[in-house]
């Protein structure tokens, strides 16, 4: 690369001064320390999906690897939905966890744990209230309306779990991927600098993961089940659950059980447990 090429690339990277690149070296110094869960942190300009990239290397990498992308061209959410945003407008990253001492049947709680950790970290670092929509959406309030600003996707890979987190940070109304989406900036966050936000979320995730692992994945003993319920905007709401196979269930979301399933009480008074599906908060109830 010639000096002019390097200069042009540098100018391109900084062409949007309100969206500077992440400082990978500084992030590594702060997070990858001898006593930390995080063993490596890599920032790439663009990739299809950080989850797919990390899952492909799950067998060779130690627990605690972190992969961050400034832009994802094929980011995925639950139910194979796409997740797209302008470069450097959000946080798009995946972490590799290998909780070998925790029974595999409790690994499903890690999606909910990541939600609790992200909401907790953002509340502290960004000064914005973040609620959880079961099972894995992060909600903020924009002009009095709940809007999705982030999501979490967990996937098993070679005896490990890859957890991907996507957060809209500085997206404007014109840049939102779908109506009803939100961003930290639109929610009037006091901080939208992505470096401290990423550090806060990863430190919170390390803390919660440590508690959960020390309790051998027990959601009650680790405090995870109670904390998730306290921050879950779905509980107490009238909801419609769109279940696998095309079935629908309508009722009041009452609790999250010991397996992380949503307990819905129907109009007939029956309680059904939802382990997978899409949950919609219904208005006017």
N, C-alpha and C positions, 0 to 999 in steps of 0.2 A: 504494500500500500504506500503510495506517495504521500508527502506531507499535505498536498492539496486534498487528496482523498480523505486523509485523516481529519483535516480541517472541516471538510464538507460533512463528514460523518458526525463530527462533534457538533457542528452547527445544527444538523438535523436532530440530534438527540436533545438539544436544548431549544429547539424552535418554539416550544411552548413553555415559556418561563414559569408559568404557574403549575407546570407538571414536570418537575425535574426528575431525573432517574433516581432510583434507590441507590444508596451508598453501600454497596455490598461489603467492602472492607470494614466499614464502621459497624455494620450489622454483625459481621462475624466476630469482631473484637468484643462486642457486647454480649453475644448470645452463645458462641461456641467456646466454652470455657471448660476446664478439667472436671468441674463438678456438675456440669449441666447435662440435661437430657439431650440437647442438640449437639450432634457430632459433626455436622457439616452444613453449610448454607451456600447455595449456588443461586445466582440471579442470571437469567437469560433474557435476551431482548424479546424474543418471541418463540412460541412453540404451539403445537396443536393443543395439547392438554398436559398440564403438570402431573395430573393423576396417572395418565397413561405412561408418561416418561418415567416416573418414579416406580410404578408397578413393574415396568420392564426390567428394572435394576434391583428389585427387592431382594433377590437372592444374594447379590454381591455387596450391597451396602449395609452398614450397621444401623441399628435402631437410632432414630434421631436425625436422620438426613432430612434436610429442608430444601425444596426446590421452588423458586419464585420466578414468575414470568412477568415482564413488563406488559406483555400483551399475549392473549391466547386466541388462536384462530379457530380452535375447535373445542372450546371449553364446554363441559357438560354438567348439567344438573341432574336431579332425580328424574326418572322416567324418560331418560335420553333427551331431555330438553337441552337446547343450546344455550350457552352463556357468552355473550359478546359485549365488549365495551372498548372505547378508544384506548390506545396505548397510554400507560401511566396514569389512567383515570381511576384505578382501583388497586386492590390487593388480590392477586391471584396466586395461590401457593398450595403446596401439598407437603405433608409430613409423613414419614415412615415410622410406624410403631410396631413393636414385636412383644406384646405382653404375654410371653410364654407361660408365666406362672398363673395367669388368669384363665379359668375355664372358658372354652370357645363360646359356649352358649351365652356368656355375659358380654362378649365383644360388641354386640349390638348397641350397648349403652355408649360406646365411644362416639357415635354420631351425636347423641344428645349431650355428651360431655363436651364435645367440641363447640356445640352451640352455647352452653353455659359459659365456657371459658372465653369464647369470642365476645359474648355480650358483656361479661364482667370486665374484660380488658378494654373494650371500647368505652364503657361507661366511665372508667377511670381516666383513660387517655384522651378521649374526644369530648367528654362532657355532654354526652347525648344518651338519652334513655333508649335502650335497645331491648325489645321484647322477642320472645321465641314463639314461632308458630310450629306446632307439631308436624313432622318430627324435626325438620332441619332448616327452616327459614328464619332469617333475622329480620325483624321489623323495626322501622323507625317511624316517628310521627312527622308528617309534612303537612302544614296547614290544617292540623286537626284530623288528618286522615292517616290510617295505618298503611305503610307502604313497605314492600320487600326491598331491602338493601343488600341482602347477602344470602348465601346458601352454602350447604355443606354436603359433600358426597363422600361416602366411605366405601372402599372396595377391597376385598381380600386378594392377596397376592403372595404365593409361596410362603405360607406360614406367618404372614405379616398382614398389617392393615394399612392401607394408604388413605389418608384423610385429606380431601381437597376442600379449601375454603376460598370462596369468592366474595369480595366486598366492593360495592360501588362507593367510591370515596368522593370524587369531585365531579361526577357527572351532572350536567345541567339538564333541565327539563327537555331540551331539544335532543339530547343524546341518549335518553333513556331507551332501553331496548323494547320495552312494552309498556302500555298504559298501566298505571298502578305501581310501577317500580319507583324506587327512591334512591337517595344517596345520602351520605353523611353531610355533605355540603348543603343539600336541600333541607336537611333536618336541623340546620343551624349549629353544626358541631363547632366547638371552640378550637379544635385542632383538626386539620386535614393534611398535615405533613405525614406522608406514608411511613417514613422511617420510624418515628416513635410509635405509630399505631401498630406496625408489624411487631416491633419489640414487645409492646404491651400484650398483644394477643398471644404471641409465642410464650411469653413468661407465664401468662395466665393458664395457657394450655399445659405447660410443664407442671404447674402447681396442681391443677385438677387431676391430671394423669397420675401424678405421684400419689395423691390421696386415694384415688380409685384403685391403683395397683397395690398399694399397701393394704387395702381392705379386700384384696383378692377379687376385685371387680364387684363387690357387694354394693349396690347402688344406695341402700339405706345407710349402711355403716360408714360409707365415705361421705355422706351428706349430699350426694349427687341427686338422688331422687327428690328430696325435699327442695333443693335449690332450683332444680329444673321446674318443678311444679310452681314455685313462687314466681318465676319469671316467664311462665308460659301463658301467652295471651289467648290460647285456644281454650283453656279450662274455664268452665262457666259459660261458654258461648254455645249458641245454637249453630250446629255445623252440618254439612253434608259431606260424607265420606264416599269417594268414588273408589270402589274396591276392585282388585284384580278379577277379571272375568266379566266385567261390565255391571256388577251389582252396585247399587247405591244404598246408603244408610243415612238416615237423617235423625238427629236427636241432640241432646245436650252433652257436651264433652265434660265428664265429671272428674276424671283422674288419669294419671299415668301409672300403670301397674308395675310390679317388680321386674317385669321383662321389658319395660319401656313401651308397652302397647298403650294406645289411647282407649280409655273406657268411655263408651258412649251409651247414654240412657235414651231409649227410644220413647215415642209417645205412648207406647203400650206398657212402659215401665220396665222393659227388659234391658239388661246391660250387655252390650256386645263389645268385644275387645278387637281393636283394629291394629294389626301388626304391620300392614303395608297398604299403601293407597294414597290418594290425594285428598286432602281435607280442605274444605272451603268454609271460611267464616261467613255465616249468613247475616245479612243486615236486618234490622227491624225486630230483633229478638233480644 
